[in-house]
Structures are given as structure tokens and as C-alpha cells.
Amino acid sequence: MHPRRQHSRPISSDIFPVMLQNQCMSPEHRNQAKLSQAIAETVLQGFNKHFKKFQQVTTGAQVRFELAAWEEQRAATLERILFYDKRVDEAIDNLRKSFDVNHLDESLWQKVKRKYVLLLLDHKQPELAETFYNSVFCRLFHRRYFNNDHIFVRSAVSTEYIEAERAAYHVFYPAELGLRTTIHKVLQKCRYSTPFENIKRDVRNITKALCDYIRHRHRRAHLNFQIHVINAVFYRNKGAYIVGKAINEYDVFPFAVPVLNNEKGGLYVDTLLLGEDALSRLFEFSYAYFMVDHPVPSAIVNFLRELMPTRSKEDLYAAIGFQKQGKTDFYRDFLHHLKYSEDKLMTAPGVKGMVMAVFTLPSYPYVFKIIRDNFAPPKDTNRKEVEAKYQLVKQHDRVGRMADMLEYSYVALPVKRFSEELLQELTNECAESIEIENEQIIIKHVYIERRMIPLDMDLADASDERLERLIKGYGEAIKELAAANIFPGDLLFKNFGVTPLGRVVFYDYDEVTYLTDCNFRKIPPPRYPEDELAAEPWYSVGPHDIFPEEFATFLLGDPRIRKAFIKIHADLLEPEFWLQKQENIKAGVFEDVFPYPQSVRFLRQD
């Protein structure tokens, strides 16, 4: 070999310009390049630490499920929600210790963003890492820099077809294995150390339900029948859910298999949920977040969007615990919608709230809630207490009966998109929460929730049949919240809404409290006949005293509503119901709350 060619290598055409650029850099530019690289790496290290800790808690969900460790499962859910802000704070502390980041150098931070993008090219969670970067930057610098030059207003890295060592889903072919054998393999794929109490019965129940569903659609199993199952189990509260889809030639239908623990050392399949509506209810925005252990969250979200096309990315990211990513995707979508729509933000339909100013964009399915400056009597609270109530709900088990909310600070919206009536209301009653600057309204603090039909409005126009169904859902919501140690405080119908799937959900949190902090009492009998005519009660009333008998006075004035309520939920008017719920909570009893009707549950007969 010729000595002059011994160490020679061809130089890639795409690398050569970078080499030439580096050679031409001044020392100052090279130093800035090194600094921007170091800052980008520090931010990404902060995200990687967050995701690792997030996954450690998530991975433990299976063991907690197998051990029926429900208290630990709830504690882990709360712990995981608090992780994100802690990691962002840590990343900011590390930046301040290592670099002078107290003042923005625009040129430097634009380079930091570009370096960060390059670091994400082979990353498994690039979209989450972008959001983490946004959080760090936005806490460091003024909102005037919240644009795509400095943060990820638009995503820079695609999440399509990200591959990991662990596949996103498995494919099974019943035509080759037989349907029962296939279903058996799907259950075994979970690799539970706790055995099923009767797996043959469970396979038989699933097989029958699936075949009945196909026949009901006037179909028969096709030769190309396939079952695709997400390669991760979804854990929430006391349940585990195997999620996937069945493909029967041109028919595609989603499914979920709820697996429960009998708390005696055995697991069992509770039902088979089939169809988009059933799955959408399972993933509704009023439930606690799932724990799903997979290294590529975008792959899980993409699969779920195929099953539920009406569910947005922000819904599904939040559903699997990445609520910050849900916020990012919501904001991107909302900005896009504003650009391509013309209707104005207006006061939301319904009774005007005493604590919150609530408005909506008719063409967009959300409401925006801003805390008022002052609260009229009888409201006895303040801004900090209201914010604490909303935080309580965020961190608590919502059991499918409290709407999740997105919380934002310093949101800029065009003044021209506000109706005159709404603009006047915000200016007069929410001045502490807004600023008007350069034809934009800057909202300092806002909660955003899914828009629902207020229950009082739905009841007013309901037929007798629908009214009874709504009152049934209303009482069930109160009972399920009570089982989760939540008392709504204000039980008026206007504080509840009806979701698109027909579920009654509580959404006004300024008086919410723990059930165990309440003192439920029976009204003592009057001492004299005159007591009942007196303006003041003849008995003492403490600050935490609640008299369930009084619910009828302010809830059941309408004879139709009274008739339906007494028929279904008369027990809510007795102190004994509430006292028993308190005893259950104190005894550590975790009641079952199912995200599907009781009527679809399998009979557990051998």
C-alpha cells in the first residue's frame, strides 16, 4: 500500500461544508458554539432524568396491580404528576450554576435551539424533550421571546415511525392459531406473576363476546382476520387494560380487555369493551391518567388515534400521563384554529359563575375560565384558595367524574377576537388577571376545560326519560366522588356538565373539599313549634357542618326532578350514607369505579 494513501479517507460531501465552516470560525464564534452545545446538552440531560424517573414510577404499576397495593398506586400517581415541575426547576438551577443565563442573548439561544434539535434526531421522545425545553426557556425569559426562533412553537422533529428495541404493538393471526389460542396468547403476553383465577373461562368469555359482536355486524371472520395489541398494559386505579384493534377484512374495531385483581391472589377478565364509543369512554378526560410503560410514547398515541379518530393528540398524551405535552399540542392546535377561523370569543352559555368568568369560542370545543377579582356573598374564599382547589383536583383521583383542566400563564390572544360583551366583563371583573398590550389581551392565568352542556340547561329541555337518565348520572357522580373522598361543596346542577358521551361530570371546583373534612349531621327536631318559623336555625352550625336533608330544598324544587331523584338517589338525603362513606375511606376501603356499564361485565362462573 502506498504510504501516502494509508490513512486517507473519502470526505462526505455533506460533512465538508461543516468542516470548512468550523475552520473559518473566529475564536469568539467557536466559544459561542461550544457554549450553545453545552447549554443544549444540559437541558436535554434534565429531560432525560425526568423521563427516567417518570418511567421508573410507571413501570412499578404492574407490581402494585398484582399486589393489589391500591394506596401505593394512588400515591405513585400523585408523585408522577409532581415530577415534571421539579425536573424543570432542577434544569434551571443547573443552567444558572454553570452558565450566565440570567440575561437573554438572542443569538446564543437561537443557536442553543438549533443544537438541541440536532441532539433529538435519534431521540425516542423528541416531542416530549421539545416541550421540556419550552418549559425551561419560558421560565427563564420574558414572553416577548415566546416565538419559534427561541422555543418550539412548531415541532422540529418528526415522531412518525420512531423505532425502539421494544415493538409498539404485536400482531396475531387467529386464522393460523385459532381464535381461542390467540386470545390465550394475548393474555399471556402480559407476563403477570399473579395467575389468572380461571384463564380458560376468561378466554371463553372474550371469544363469545367477540364472535357475537362480529355476527351482530352481519359479518363472519375473514381469512385475513388480525388482532393488533399495544405492547404495554394500561394501568389506572384498580384496573389493567389490554388495548388493541381487530381487523376483519375491511372492518376495523378497537377493543380493550379490563383485567381486575380479586385481591385473593388471582386475576380475572371483567369484560370486553368493543367499538370506538366504549374505548372513548375509557379514555375520557374526566379520569385519572393511565400508567403505560413504553419507551416511545408517540407510538402509543399514534396507535390510539387510529382507534379513536375523534380524540385529539392532546387528549391522548394527557391520558397516558404526559399532560405537559397535552398542553403543548393543545396550544399549537388552538393557535392554528384561531388563524383559520373568524368567530369571536364569547361568554359561555349557562348561569354566570360567581368565582370564574367563563368564555368560549363557539367553533372550538373548550371553555376558558379566569378567576374574578372579587367574589360576591355568600362566597367566602380568595384567589389562592381557589387555585389550591383546582390543584387538589389535578392531583386527585377524578374517578371519571371531574373534568381535567389545562392551566396556562400569560396567554396572548388578539383583542379583535373577543366580543364586546366579553371584553367588558373581563375588563370590569377580571382586571387583575389580564393586560391589554399591542392589540392583544394577555391572560395572566387561565384554566381550560372541555366544553360540556351544563346539566341545569340539559334538564330544562329533557324528556321524562332523559331527565331520569340525567338524574341517575348526577347521583352516581356524587356517589363516586364520595367514594374517592371528594365532596363537591356546591351540588347545584349548574356546576355539573354532560359530556358528548352522556356522562355527568362535575366541573366547578371552588368549593371542593375532602369528604373526610366534612361533618355530616341530621337536623335536630325543633324545640318549640315556633322554631320552624324562625329566620335563624334553632341549632348550632359549624363551618364544616353539612345537613344532607337540606339538599332537597335547593335541588328538588322541580316536581319531575324530585320524583326521579327520590326514586333513584333518596339515600343522598340521609346523613347515614355520607357517614358510611367516611368510615370506608378511613378504613382504607377503595371502592370499585368502573369506566363501563355494570351490565357489560362477564359472569364469573366456571
C-alpha positions in Angstrom: 0.0 0.0 0.0 1.3 3.4 -0.9 2.3 5.2 2.4 0.6 8.5 1.3 -2.7 6.7 0.9 -2.5 4.6 4.0 -4.6 6.9 6.2 -6.6 8.7 3.6 -10.5 8.6 3.7 -13.1 10.0 1.4 -14.8 13.1 2.9 -18.6 13.1 2.7 -20.0 15.9 0.7 -22.4 16.9 3.5 -19.6 17.0 6.1 -17.2 19.1 4.1 -19.2 22.4 4.4 -19.4 21.9 8.2 -15.6 21.3 8.4 -14.9 24.4 6.3 -17.3 26.5 8.4 -15.6 25.4 11.6 -12.2 26.2 10.2 -13.4 29.7 9.3 -15.0 30.5 12.7 -13.4 33.2 14.8 -12.4 32.1 18.4 -15.5 34.1 19.7 -17.8 32.2 17.4 -16.2 28.8 18.3 -16.7 29.7 22.0 -20.3 30.6 21.4 -20.8 27.3 19.5 -19.3 25.3 22.4 -21.5 27.3 24.9 -24.7 26.7 23.0 -23.8 23.0 22.7 -23.2 22.8 26.4 -26.5 24.6 27.3 -28.4 22.3 24.9 -26.9 19.2 26.5 -27.7 20.4 30.0 -31.3 20.9 29.1 -31.6 17.5 27.5 -29.9 15.9 30.5 -32.6 17.4 32.6 -35.3 16.0 30.4 -33.7 12.5 30.2 -33.5 12.5 34.0 -37.2 13.4 34.2 -38.3 10.7 31.7 -36.2 8.1 33.5 -37.8 8.8 36.9 -41.2 9.0 35.2 -40.8 5.6 33.7 -39.5 4.1 37.0 -42.7 5.0 38.7 -44.8 3.9 35.7 -43.0 0.5 35.4 -43.9 -0.2 39.1 -47.6 -0.1 38.2 -47.7 -3.8 37.3 -46.3 -4.9 40.6 -48.6 -2.6 42.5 -51.5 -4.1 40.5 -50.5 -7.7 41.1 -50.2 -7.0 44.9 -53.5 -5.1 45.0 -51.5 -2.2 46.5 -54.1 0.5 45.8 -52.9 3.1 48.3 -49.4 2.9 46.8 -50.9 3.1 43.3 -52.6 6.4 44.2 -49.5 7.7 45.8 -47.5 6.9 42.7 -50.0 8.7 40.5 -49.7 11.8 42.6 -45.9 11.6 42.7 -45.6 11.3 39.0 -47.7 14.4 38.4 -45.3 16.4 40.5 -42.2 15.1 38.8 -42.2 17.5 35.8 -42.0 20.8 37.6 -39.3 19.5 39.9 -37.2 18.5 37.0 -37.7 21.8 35.2 -36.6 23.6 38.3 -33.5 21.4 38.6 -32.6 22.0 35.0 -32.9 25.8 35.5 -30.7 25.6 38.7 -28.1 23.7 36.7 -28.1 26.2 34.0 -27.7 29.1 36.4 -24.9 27.4 38.2 -22.9 26.5 35.1 -23.8 29.4 32.7 -24.7 33.0 32.8 -28.4 32.6 31.7 -29.9 35.4 33.7 -30.0 37.7 30.7 -31.1 36.6 27.2 -28.5 36.6 24.4 -30.9 36.2 21.4 -28.2 35.0 19.1 -26.9 32.5 21.6 -30.3 31.0 22.4 -31.2 30.6 18.8 -28.0 28.6 18.4 -28.9 26.6 21.5 -32.2 25.7 19.9 -30.5 24.5 16.7 -28.0 22.4 18.7 -30.9 21.0 20.7 -32.7 19.9 17.5 -29.6 18.0 16.4 -29.5 16.2 19.7 -33.0 15.0 19.2 -32.6 13.4 15.8 -32.2 9.9 17.2 -34.1 10.5 20.4 -37.0 8.2 21.3 -39.1 11.0 22.9 -38.2 14.1 20.8 -41.7 15.8 21.2 -41.5 15.5 25.0 -38.0 16.8 25.0 -39.1 19.8 22.9 -41.8 20.6 25.4 -39.3 20.3 28.3 -37.1 22.8 26.5 -40.0 25.2 26.1 -40.8 24.9 29.9 -37.2 25.8 30.8 -36.9 28.7 28.4 -40.3 30.2 29.3 -39.5 30.2 33.0 -36.2 31.9 32.3 -37.2 34.7 29.9 -39.9 37.2 29.1 -42.9 36.2 27.0 -41.8 38.5 24.2 -39.4 35.8 23.2 -42.0 33.0 23.1 -41.7 32.6 19.3 -40.4 29.9 17.1 -36.9 31.5 16.9 -36.4 30.6 20.6 -38.9 27.9 21.5 -40.7 25.1 19.7 -43.9 26.8 18.8 -43.8 24.2 15.9 -42.3 20.8 16.4 -38.9 20.4 14.7 -38.6 16.6 14.8 -41.0 14.1 13.4 -42.4 11.4 15.7 -43.5 9.2 12.8 -42.0 5.7 12.7 -39.7 6.0 15.7 -38.4 2.5 16.3 -37.2 1.1 19.6 -35.9 -2.3 20.7 -39.4 -2.9 22.1 -42.1 -3.0 19.4 -45.1 -0.7 19.7 -47.6 -3.5 19.2 -47.9 -7.2 18.4 -49.9 -8.8 15.6 -51.7 -12.1 16.0 -53.3 -14.2 13.2 -56.3 -16.2 14.5 -56.7 -17.9 11.2 -53.4 -19.7 11.8 -53.6 -20.3 15.6 -57.4 -20.4 16.2 -59.3 -17.6 18.0 -59.2 -19.1 21.5 -55.5 -19.9 21.3 -54.8 -16.3 20.0 -56.8 -14.8 22.9 -54.9 -17.0 25.3 -51.6 -15.8 23.9 -52.8 -12.1 24.2 -53.5 -12.6 27.9 -50.2 -14.4 28.5 -48.2 -11.6 26.8 -48.8 -9.5 29.9 -46.5 -11.8 31.8 -48.2 -11.5 35.2 -46.6 -13.2 38.1 -50.0 -13.4 39.7 -52.0 -16.2 38.0 -55.5 -15.8 36.4 -58.1 -17.4 38.6 -59.6 -19.2 35.6 -58.0 -18.2 32.3 -60.0 -20.8 30.3 -63.2 -19.2 31.4 -61.8 -15.7 30.6 -60.8 -16.9 27.1 -64.2 -18.4 26.6 -66.0 -15.2 27.6 -63.8 -13.0 25.4 -64.3 -15.4 22.4 -68.1 -15.4 22.8 -68.3 -11.6 23.1 -66.1 -11.0 20.1 -67.9 -13.5 17.9 -71.3 -12.0 18.9 -70.1 -8.6 18.0 -68.9 -9.7 14.6 -72.2 -11.5 13.9 -74.2 -8.5 15.1 -72.5 -6.5 12.3 -73.6 -9.1 9.8 -70.1 -10.3 9.2 -68.2 -13.5 9.7 -64.5 -13.9 10.4 -62.4 -13.4 7.3 -59.3 -15.4 6.4 -57.3 -12.2 6.9 -58.6 -11.7 10.4 -55.9 -10.0 12.6 -55.6 -8.8 16.1 -53.1 -5.9 16.9 -52.3 -5.4 20.6 -50.4 -2.5 22.1 -47.2 -3.8 23.6 -47.9 -2.2 27.0 -50.7 -2.6 29.5 -52.6 0.5 30.7 -52.9 0.7 34.5 -55.3 3.0 36.3 -56.7 2.8 39.8 -57.6 -0.9 40.4 -57.7 -1.9 36.8 -55.3 -3.1 34.0 -56.4 -2.7 30.4 -55.1 -4.6 27.3 -55.8 -2.3 24.3 -55.8 -3.1 20.6 -57.8 -3.5 17.5 -59.3 -6.3 15.5 -59.1 -6.2 11.7 -61.7 -8.3 9.8 -61.0 -7.7 6.1 -62.4 -4.1 5.7 -63.8 -3.8 9.2 -61.6 -2.4 12.0 -62.9 -2.2 15.5 -61.0 -1.1 18.6 -61.2 -3.1 21.9 -60.0 -3.1 25.5 -59.8 -6.0 27.9 -60.1 -4.9 31.5 -58.2 -7.2 33.9 -59.0 -7.0 37.6 -57.4 -8.4 40.8 -59.7 -10.4 43.1 -57.4 -9.4 46.0 -57.1 -13.1 46.9 -54.1 -13.9 44.7 -55.9 -14.2 41.3 -56.6 -12.1 38.2 -59.7 -12.2 36.0 -61.0 -10.6 32.8 -64.0 -8.4 33.7 -65.4 -7.7 30.2 -64.5 -7.0 26.6 -65.0 -3.4 25.5 -65.6 -3.1 21.8 -66.1 -0.2 19.5 -64.9 3.4 19.4 -67.5 4.7 21.9 -66.6 2.2 24.5 -62.9 3.0 24.1 -63.5 6.7 24.1 -65.3 6.4 27.4 -62.4 4.5 28.8 -60.1 7.4 27.7 -62.5 10.2 28.6 -61.0 13.4 30.0 -62.6 13.0 33.5 -60.4 10.1 34.6 -57.0 9.9 36.2 -54.0 9.4 33.9 -53.0 5.9 32.9 -49.6 4.4 33.6 -48.2 2.9 30.4 -44.6 1.7 30.3 -43.2 2.2 26.8 -40.0 4.0 25.6 -41.8 5.7 22.6 -44.9 7.5 23.9 -45.6 8.9 20.4 -46.1 5.3 19.1 -48.7 4.6 21.7 -50.5 7.9 20.9 -50.4 7.3 17.2 -51.9 3.8 17.7 -54.6 5.2 19.9 -55.5 7.9 17.4 -56.2 5.1 14.9 -58.7 3.6 17.3 -60.3 6.9 18.3 -60.1 9.4 15.4 -62.2 11.9 17.3 -59.7 12.0 20.2 -57.0 14.7 19.7 -53.3 14.2 20.4 -53.5 16.5 23.4 -56.3 14.3 24.9 -54.3 11.1 24.4 -50.9 12.4 25.6 -52.6 13.6 28.8 -54.5 10.3 29.1 -51.2 8.4 29.4 -49.7 10.9 31.9 -47.9 13.4 29.7 -50.2 16.3 30.5 -47.5 18.9 29.7 -47.2 17.5 26.2 -51.0 17.7 26.0 -50.8 21.4 26.9 -48.2 21.9 24.1 -50.3 20.2 21.5 -53.5 21.9 22.6 -51.8 25.4 22.3 -50.5 24.6 18.8 -53.9 23.4 17.7 -55.7 26.4 19.2 -53.3 28.9 17.5 -53.9 27.1 14.2 -57.6 27.2 14.7 -57.6 30.9 15.5 -55.7 31.6 12.3 -58.3 29.8 10.2 -61.5 30.8 11.9 -63.3 34.1 12.3 -65.9 33.7 15.1 -65.4 35.6 18.4 -64.8 34.5 21.9 -68.0 35.0 23.9 -69.4 34.4 27.4 -70.1 30.7 27.8 -73.8 29.6 27.9 -75.3 28.9 31.3 -75.6 30.6 34.7 -72.9 33.2 35.3 -70.4 32.0 37.8 -69.6 33.9 41.0 -65.9 32.9 41.1 -65.0 32.4 37.5 -65.6 34.3 34.3 -66.1 31.6 31.7 -65.9 32.1 27.9 -65.7 30.0 24.8 -65.1 30.1 21.1 -68.2 28.6 19.5 -66.2 26.8 16.8 -63.8 25.2 19.3 -64.9 22.6 21.9 -63.3 24.2 25.1 -64.1 26.8 27.7 -61.7 29.3 29.3 -62.0 30.1 33.0 -60.5 33.2 34.7 -60.7 33.9 38.4 -62.7 37.1 39.1 -61.1 39.9 41.1 -63.9 39.8 43.8 -66.5 37.3 44.8 -69.9 38.3 45.8 -71.5 36.9 49.0 -72.2 34.2 50.0 -68.8 33.1 48.5 -66.2 33.3 51.3 -62.9 32.5 49.6 -60.0 34.1 47.8 -57.8 33.6 44.7 -55.2 31.5 46.4 -57.8 29.2 47.9 -59.5 28.8 44.5 -56.2 27.9 42.9 -55.5 25.4 45.6 -58.8 23.7 45.0 -58.0 23.3 41.3 -54.6 21.9 42.1 -56.3 19.4 44.5 -58.4 18.2 41.7 -55.4 17.9 39.3 -53.6 15.7 41.8 -56.6 13.6 43.0 -58.3 10.5 41.5 -61.0 12.0 39.4 -62.9 8.6 39.1 -64.4 9.7 35.7 -66.5 12.4 37.4 -64.2 15.6 37.4 -63.1 17.3 34.2 -59.3 17.5 33.7 -58.1 21.0 33.1 -55.2 22.7 31.3 -53.6 25.5 33.2 -51.7 28.3 31.4 -50.0 31.5 32.3 -49.5 34.7 30.1 -51.6 33.6 27.2 -51.7 36.2 24.4 -54.9 36.4 22.3 -56.0 39.1 19.8 -58.3 41.7 21.2 -60.3 41.6 17.9 -61.3 38.0 18.6 -63.2 39.0 21.8 -66.9 40.0 21.7 -67.6 43.5 23.1 -69.7 42.0 25.9 -66.9 39.6 27.0 -64.2 42.2 26.7 -66.2 44.5 29.0 -66.8 41.7 31.5 -63.1 40.8 31.7 -62.0 44.4 31.9 -64.5 45.2 34.7 -64.4 42.0 36.7 -61.0 40.3 36.0 -58.7 43.3 35.7 -56.1 41.6 38.0 -55.8 38.6 35.6 -55.4 40.5 32.2 -53.3 43.1 30.5 -54.0 44.7 27.1 -50.9 45.3 25.1 -50.4 45.9 21.4 -53.9 44.8 20.4 -53.5 41.7 22.4 -55.1 40.6 25.7 -52.5 38.9 27.9 -54.3 36.5 30.3 -52.0 36.0 33.3 -53.7 32.8 34.5 -56.4 30.7 32.8 -57.9 27.2 33.2 -59.1 25.5 30.0 -61.6 22.6 30.1 -63.6 20.6 27.6 -66.9 22.3 26.8 -70.0 20.4 28.1 -73.7 21.0 28.2 -74.5 22.5 31.7 -76.7 20.0 33.5 -79.3 22.5 34.5 -79.8 23.5 30.8 -80.0 19.9 29.7 -82.5 19.1 32.5 -84.7 22.0 31.5 -85.3 20.7 28.0 -85.2 17.0 28.8 -88.0 14.5 28.2 -89.1 12.5 31.2 -86.9 9.5 30.1 -83.8 11.6 29.5 -84.4 13.6 32.7 -84.4 10.4 34.7 -81.2 9.2 33.0 -79.5 12.5 33.7 -80.6 12.5 37.4 -79.3 8.9 37.7 -75.9 10.1 36.3 -75.9 13.1 38.6 -76.4 11.0 41.7 -73.9 8.4 40.5 -71.3 11.2 40.0 -71.8 12.4 43.6 -71.6 8.9 45.0 -68.4 8.0 43.0 -66.8 11.3 44.1 -67.7 10.5 47.7 -66.1 7.1 47.4 -62.9 8.8 46.2 -63.0 11.2 49.3 -64.3 14.2 47.4 -67.3 16.4 48.3 -68.2 18.9 45.6 -69.3 21.5 48.1 -71.9 23.1 45.9 -74.2 20.4 44.5 -76.3 22.8 42.3 -76.9 21.3 38.8 -75.2 24.3 37.1 -71.9 23.0 38.5 -72.2 19.8 36.6 -71.9 19.1 32.9 -72.9 16.4 30.4 -70.1 15.1 28.2 -70.6 14.2 24.5 -70.8 10.5 25.6 -73.7 11.4 28.0 -71.8 11.2 31.3 -72.5 13.7 34.1 -69.3 15.3 35.2 -68.5 17.9 38.0 -66.5 20.9 36.8 -66.8 23.8 39.3 -64.1 23.3 41.9 -64.0 26.5 44.0 -65.8 24.7 47.0 -64.5 21.2 46.5 -63.1 19.6 49.7 -62.2 16.2 51.1 -65.2 14.2 52.3 -63.4 13.3 55.5 -63.1 17.0 56.4 -66.9 17.4 56.4 -69.2 16.9 59.4 -72.5 15.4 58.2 -75.3 15.9 60.6 -79.0 15.3 61.0 -81.2 18.3 61.6 -82.3 18.1 65.3 -86.1 18.3 65.9 -87.4 21.7 66.8 -87.7 22.6 70.5 -90.9 24.5 70.0 -93.4 24.9 67.1 -92.1 28.5 66.7 -88.6 27.2 65.8 -89.6 26.1 62.3 -90.9 29.7 61.6 -87.8 31.5 62.9 -85.4 33.3 60.5 -82.4 31.6 62.1 -81.9 27.9 62.8 -82.6 26.6 66.3 -79.4 24.6 66.2 -75.8 25.5 66.0 -74.0 25.2 62.7 -70.2 24.8 62.5 -68.0 25.8 59.5 -67.8 22.2 58.3 -71.3 21.1 59.1 -73.4 19.7 56.3 -77.1 18.7 56.6 -78.0 16.3 53.7 -81.7 16.8 54.4 -81.3 20.4 53.1 -80.2 19.1 49.7 -83.8 18.6 48.8 -84.7 22.3 49.5 -82.3 23.7 46.9 -82.1 20.8 44.4 -85.6 19.3 44.2 -88.0 22.2 43.5 -89.0 20.9 40.1 -91.5 18.0 40.7 -90.2 16.0 37.8 -86.6 16.2 39.2 -87.8 15.4 42.7 -89.7 12.3 41.6 -86.7 11.0 39.7 -84.2 11.8 42.4 -86.2 10.2 45.3 -86.8 7.1 43.1 -83.0 6.6 42.5 -80.9 8.5 45.0 -83.0 9.1 48.1 -80.1 7.8 50.2 -78.1 11.0 49.4 -80.5 12.9 51.6 -79.6 10.9 54.7 -76.5 11.5 56.9 -76.0 7.8 57.2 -74.9 7.5 53.6 -72.2 10.1 54.0 -71.0 8.8 57.3 -70.6 5.3 55.9 -68.5 6.7 53.0 -66.3 8.4 55.6 -65.9 5.2 57.5 -65.0 3.3 54.4 -62.3 5.8 53.5 -60.8 5.8 57.0 -60.8 2.0 56.9 -58.8 2.1 53.7 -61.6 0.7 51.5 -61.1 1.5 47.9 -64.5 1.1 46.1 -64.7 -0.1 42.5 -65.5 2.6 40.0 -65.8 1.1 36.5 -65.4 3.1 33.3 -68.0 1.0 31.6 -71.6 -0.1 32.5 -72.1 -2.8 35.1 -74.4 -4.5 32.5 -71.4 -5.5 30.2 -69.4 -7.3 32.9 -68.9 -11.0 32.5 -70.4 -13.5 34.9 -67.5 -15.2 36.7 -68.9 -18.7 36.5 -66.6 -21.6 35.9 
